[in-house]
């Protein structure tokens, strides 16, 4: 994608793939893909698809905190796909990795025939996912943990390459003549967040530092960002990795009397309004609705037709950029809960 990011773009190499997925869903599997289950090496020979006319029972298990607007859109995507494809979809979440592993175990025990799992902490989920594969339950991973997805035996991964997205954000900040960036990491141990900041640092190439905060303590988040701005008045950009933290950063710049600009990853209504108001420069959009929707399609294709998507690589849903140039269109989609 272009570095200026003025238009929301799906990576060019994935557009045909996205079209294939949509046609497959709408056409009730009329299109047969050209990659079978053996294209995903980690899928064991005894764990291949088993065609059945019985309804699929898919359990979606994420590391989300309750009420997180980003993950509400993922949930909507999964549930919309379930309704359209007549698949039973149950959504559960737990930000604690051990709790997420327990939810996977519960889903296996309750007869799930497909799993969709986000892996912010892959090591904590490895054994639970191995149990699912042992039970011949296909797994699609989403959002985080792309590098471990193959190793753990998932049939595919849907998400944004966080290193690529970070570099794109860093390049954009460089092109907008920013000089000193503070990157705010809000979840300890989340590999995807570290990759975002790492990629942004590489793409930016200038003065760059990280700040670790706890998203579950918004007042402290704002105080820490404000303190960093006061201690380092040369910081002219705060890059956040979450919409909620972006709003904390906007407040922090005001309380610190700083002229630093805020940019963020991911969207919610408040961020959209902040972009309109000129308080947030841009948001990196990973189109998370697709991260809920596509895995349901993938599991149905896998069971009914032996298809996989991605050719052994992850199916990318981002990055794109939302700014004042395209905010009106995106806001319409966000209002209906799909962006």
C-alpha positions as CSV (number, residue, x, y, z in Angstrom):
1,X,0.0,0.0,0.0
2,X,1.1,3.6,-0.6
3,X,2.8,5.4,2.3
4,X,0.5,8.4,2.1
5,X,-2.4,6.2,3.3
6,X,-5.0,8.7,2.2
7,X,-7.4,5.9,1.1
8,X,-8.5,2.9,2.9
9,X,-6.8,0.1,1.1
10,X,-6.9,-3.7,1.3
11,X,-3.4,-5.1,0.4
12,X,-3.4,-5.6,-3.3
13,X,-2.2,-9.1,-3.2
14,X,-5.3,-10.1,-1.1
15,X,-8.0,-8.6,-3.2
16,X,-8.6,-11.6,-5.3
17,X,-8.5,-13.7,-2.2
18,X,-11.2,-11.5,-0.6
19,X,-13.3,-11.8,-3.7
20,X,-13.0,-15.6,-3.7
21,X,-14.1,-15.7,-0.1
22,X,-17.2,-13.5,-0.7
23,X,-18.2,-15.5,-3.7
24,X,-17.7,-18.7,-1.8
25,X,-20.0,-17.6,1.0
26,X,-22.7,-16.1,-1.2
27,X,-22.6,-18.9,-3.6
28,X,-23.0,-21.5,-0.9
29,X,-19.6,-23.1,-1.7
30,X,-20.3,-23.1,-5.5
31,X,-16.7,-22.1,-6.0
32,X,-14.0,-24.7,-5.2
33,X,-10.6,-23.2,-4.3
34,X,-7.4,-24.6,-5.6
35,X,-5.7,-25.3,-2.3
36,X,-6.6,-28.4,-0.3
37,X,-5.9,-29.2,3.4
38,X,-2.5,-30.6,2.6
39,X,-1.3,-27.1,1.6
40,X,-1.2,-26.3,5.3
41,X,1.7,-28.5,6.4
42,X,0.9,-28.4,10.2
43,X,-2.5,-30.0,9.7
44,X,-2.0,-33.6,10.5
45,X,-3.1,-36.2,8.0
46,X,-5.6,-37.7,10.5
47,X,-7.1,-34.3,11.2
48,X,-8.5,-33.5,7.8
49,X,-12.0,-32.2,7.0
50,X,-14.9,-34.5,7.5
51,X,-18.0,-33.6,5.4
52,X,-21.2,-33.5,7.4
53,X,-24.7,-32.1,6.9
54,X,-25.0,-31.4,10.6
55,X,-24.7,-27.7,11.6
56,X,-21.2,-26.5,12.4
57,X,-20.8,-25.4,16.0
58,X,-18.1,-22.8,16.1
59,X,-16.7,-21.4,19.3
60,X,-14.9,-18.0,19.0
61,X,-12.6,-17.3,21.9
62,X,-10.7,-14.0,22.2
63,X,-8.5,-12.2,24.6
64,X,-10.8,-9.2,24.7
65,X,-11.7,-7.3,27.8
66,X,-15.5,-6.9,28.3
67,X,-17.0,-3.9,26.5
68,X,-14.0,-3.4,24.1
69,X,-15.5,-1.7,21.1
70,X,-12.9,-3.2,18.7
71,X,-13.8,-6.7,19.7
72,X,-17.5,-6.0,19.5
73,X,-17.0,-5.5,15.8
74,X,-15.1,-8.9,15.5
75,X,-18.0,-10.5,17.4
76,X,-20.5,-8.9,15.0
77,X,-18.6,-10.2,12.0
78,X,-18.6,-13.8,13.4
79,X,-22.3,-13.7,14.2
80,X,-23.2,-12.2,10.9
81,X,-21.3,-14.9,9.0
82,X,-23.0,-17.5,11.3
83,X,-26.5,-16.3,10.4
84,X,-25.8,-16.1,6.7
85,X,-24.2,-19.5,6.5
86,X,-26.5,-21.2,9.0
87,X,-23.6,-21.9,11.4
88,X,-24.0,-21.9,15.2
89,X,-21.5,-19.3,16.6
90,X,-20.8,-18.8,20.3
91,X,-18.5,-15.9,21.3
92,X,-16.6,-15.9,24.6
93,X,-13.7,-13.8,25.9
94,X,-11.2,-13.6,28.6
95,X,-8.2,-11.2,28.8
96,X,-6.4,-13.7,31.1
97,X,-4.4,-16.2,29.0
98,X,-5.1,-19.0,31.5
99,X,-8.8,-18.1,31.4
100,X,-8.8,-18.2,27.6
101,X,-7.2,-21.6,27.7
102,X,-9.9,-22.8,30.0
103,X,-12.6,-21.5,27.6
104,X,-11.0,-23.5,24.8
105,X,-11.1,-26.6,27.0
106,X,-14.8,-25.9,27.8
107,X,-15.6,-25.6,24.1
108,X,-13.9,-28.9,23.3
109,X,-15.9,-30.6,26.1
110,X,-19.1,-29.0,24.9
111,X,-18.8,-30.4,21.4
112,X,-17.5,-27.5,19.3
113,X,-16.8,-28.6,15.8
114,X,-14.7,-25.5,14.9
115,X,-12.6,-23.0,16.9
116,X,-11.6,-19.4,16.2
117,X,-9.0,-18.2,18.6
118,X,-7.0,-15.0,19.1
119,X,-3.5,-15.6,20.4
120,X,-2.1,-12.6,22.2
121,X,-0.2,-15.0,24.4
122,X,0.5,-18.0,22.2
123,X,2.5,-20.0,24.7
124,X,-0.4,-20.0,27.2
125,X,-2.7,-21.5,24.6
126,X,-0.4,-24.0,22.9
127,X,-1.6,-27.0,25.0
128,X,-5.3,-26.1,24.7
129,X,-5.1,-25.8,20.9
130,X,-3.2,-29.1,20.8
131,X,-6.1,-30.7,22.6
132,X,-8.5,-29.3,20.0
133,X,-6.4,-30.7,17.1
134,X,-6.2,-34.0,18.9
135,X,-10.0,-34.0,19.0
136,X,-10.0,-33.4,15.2
137,X,-11.4,-29.9,15.7
138,X,-10.1,-27.4,13.0
139,X,-8.8,-24.1,14.4
140,X,-8.5,-20.7,12.7
141,X,-6.4,-18.2,14.6
142,X,-7.1,-14.5,14.3
143,X,-5.6,-11.1,15.2
144,X,-2.5,-12.1,17.1
145,X,-0.2,-15.1,17.0
146,X,0.3,-15.4,13.2
147,X,3.8,-16.8,13.6
148,X,2.7,-19.5,15.9
149,X,-0.5,-20.4,14.0
150,X,1.1,-22.9,11.6
151,X,3.2,-24.4,14.4
152,X,0.1,-25.0,16.5
153,X,-1.7,-26.7,13.6
154,X,-4.3,-24.1,12.7
155,X,-5.7,-24.3,9.2
156,X,-5.2,-20.6,8.7
157,X,-4.7,-17.2,10.3
158,X,-6.8,-14.0,9.6
159,X,-5.4,-10.7,10.7
160,X,-3.1,-7.8,10.2
161,X,0.7,-8.3,10.0
162,X,1.6,-6.1,12.9
163,X,5.1,-5.5,11.8
164,X,4.0,-4.4,8.4
165,X,1.2,-2.2,9.9
166,X,3.7,-0.7,12.3
167,X,6.1,0.2,9.5
168,X,3.3,1.8,7.5
169,X,2.4,3.9,10.4
170,X,6.0,4.9,11.0
171,X,6.5,5.8,7.4
172,X,3.4,8.0,7.4
173,X,4.6,9.8,10.5
174,X,8.0,10.3,8.8
175,X,6.3,11.7,5.7
176,X,4.2,14.1,7.8
177,X,7.5,15.5,9.3
178,X,7.0,14.2,12.8
179,X,10.3,14.2,14.8
180,X,9.9,12.4,18.1
181,X,7.4,9.6,18.8
182,X,6.1,8.1,22.0
183,X,4.6,4.6,21.4
184,X,2.2,3.5,24.1
185,X,2.0,-0.3,24.8
186,X,-1.1,-1.1,26.9
187,X,-1.0,-4.9,27.5
188,X,2.1,-6.6,28.9
189,X,3.1,-9.7,27.0
190,X,1.0,-9.0,23.9
191,X,3.4,-9.8,21.1
192,X,1.3,-8.0,18.5
193,X,1.6,-4.7,20.3
194,X,5.3,-5.0,20.6
195,X,5.5,-5.7,16.9
196,X,3.4,-2.6,16.1
197,X,5.8,-0.4,18.0
198,X,8.8,-2.2,16.6
199,X,7.6,-1.8,13.1
200,X,6.7,1.8,13.6
201,X,10.2,2.5,15.0
202,X,11.7,0.9,11.9
203,X,9.5,2.8,9.5
204,X,9.9,6.1,11.3
205,X,13.7,6.1,11.6
206,X,13.8,9.0,14.0
207,X,13.7,9.5,17.8
208,X,11.4,6.9,19.2
209,X,10.6,5.5,22.6
210,X,8.0,3.1,24.2
211,X,5.8,3.7,27.2
212,X,4.1,0.8,29.0
213,X,0.8,1.3,30.6
214,X,-2.2,-0.7,31.9
215,X,-5.3,-0.3,29.9
216,X,-7.4,-1.4,32.8
217,X,-6.5,1.7,34.7
218,X,-7.4,4.6,32.4
219,X,-6.6,7.4,34.9
220,X,-3.1,6.0,35.3
221,X,-2.8,5.7,31.5
222,X,-3.5,9.4,31.1
223,X,-1.2,10.3,34.0
224,X,1.7,8.3,32.6
225,X,1.4,9.8,29.1
226,X,1.0,13.3,30.5
227,X,4.1,12.7,32.7
228,X,6.1,11.5,29.7
229,X,5.1,14.6,27.7
230,X,6.1,16.9,30.6
231,X,9.4,15.1,31.2
232,X,10.2,15.0,27.4
233,X,8.8,18.2,25.9
234,X,10.5,17.3,22.6
235,X,7.9,14.5,22.0
236,X,5.7,15.7,19.1
237,X,3.7,12.6,18.5
238,X,1.9,10.0,20.6
239,X,1.2,6.7,18.8
240,X,-1.3,4.6,20.6
241,X,-2.3,1.0,19.8
242,X,-5.9,1.1,21.0
243,X,-8.8,3.5,20.6
244,X,-9.4,3.8,24.3
245,X,-5.8,4.7,24.9
246,X,-6.0,7.2,22.0
247,X,-8.6,9.1,23.9
248,X,-6.5,9.0,27.1
249,X,-3.6,10.4,25.0
250,X,-5.7,13.2,23.7
251,X,-6.7,14.2,27.2
252,X,-3.0,13.8,28.3
253,X,-1.7,16.2,25.7
254,X,-4.2,18.8,27.0
255,X,-3.4,18.3,30.6
256,X,0.3,18.5,29.9
257,X,-0.2,21.6,27.7
258,X,1.7,19.7,25.0
259,X,1.4,20.4,21.3
260,X,2.0,16.7,20.5
261,X,-0.3,15.1,17.9
262,X,-2.0,11.7,18.5
263,X,-2.2,8.9,16.0
264,X,-3.6,5.4,16.8
265,X,-4.2,1.9,15.7
266,X,-7.8,0.7,15.4
267,X,-11.2,2.5,15.4
268,X,-14.2,3.2,17.4
269,X,-16.8,5.9,17.4
270,X,-14.9,8.2,19.7
271,X,-11.8,7.9,17.5
272,X,-13.8,8.7,14.4
273,X,-15.2,11.8,16.1
274,X,-11.7,12.8,17.2
275,X,-10.4,12.5,13.7
276,X,-13.3,14.7,12.5
277,X,-12.4,17.2,15.3
278,X,-8.7,17.2,14.3
279,X,-7.6,15.7,17.7
280,X,-6.3,12.5,16.1
281,X,-4.3,12.6,12.9
282,X,-5.2,9.1,11.6
283,X,-6.1,5.6,12.6
284,X,-4.6,2.4,11.3
285,X,-7.5,0.3,10.3
286,X,-7.2,-3.5,10.3
287,X,-10.8,-4.1,9.3
288,X,-11.6,-6.3,12.2
289,X,-15.1,-7.2,11.1
290,X,-13.3,-9.4,8.5
291,X,-11.4,-11.1,11.4
292,X,-14.7,-12.3,12.8
293,X,-16.4,-13.0,9.5
294,X,-13.8,-14.8,7.4
295,X,-12.9,-17.6,9.8
296,X,-16.5,-18.7,9.9
297,X,-16.4,-18.9,6.1
298,X,-13.1,-20.7,6.2
299,X,-14.3,-23.4,8.6
300,X,-17.3,-24.1,6.5
301,X,-15.2,-24.3,3.3
302,X,-12.8,-26.6,5.1
303,X,-15.5,-28.9,6.3
304,X,-17.6,-29.0,3.2
305,X,-15.1,-28.7,0.4
306,X,-11.6,-29.3,1.9
307,X,-10.5,-25.8,1.1
308,X,-8.0,-23.6,2.9
309,X,-7.2,-20.0,2.2
310,X,-3.9,-18.1,2.2
311,X,-1.6,-20.7,0.6
312,X,0.0,-21.4,4.0
313,X,0.3,-17.7,4.8
314,X,-2.0,-15.5,6.8
315,X,-5.0,-13.8,5.2
316,X,-4.4,-10.1,5.6
317,X,-7.2,-7.7,6.6
318,X,-5.0,-4.5,6.9
319,X,-3.4,-2.1,7.2
320,X,-5.4,0.8,5.8
321,X,-5.7,4.3,7.1
322,X,-8.6,6.4,8.2
323,X,-8.2,10.2,8.2
324,X,-10.2,13.3,7.3
325,X,-10.1,12.4,3.6
326,X,-12.3,9.3,4.1
327,X,-13.8,9.7,7.5
328,X,-17.4,10.2,6.2
329,X,-17.6,6.9,4.4
330,X,-16.0,4.9,7.2
331,X,-18.3,6.6,9.8
332,X,-21.3,5.2,8.0
333,X,-20.0,1.7,8.3
334,X,-19.0,2.2,11.9
335,X,-22.5,3.4,12.7
336,X,-23.9,0.0,11.8
337,X,-21.3,-1.8,13.8
338,X,-19.2,-3.3,11.0
339,X,-16.1,-1.0,11.2
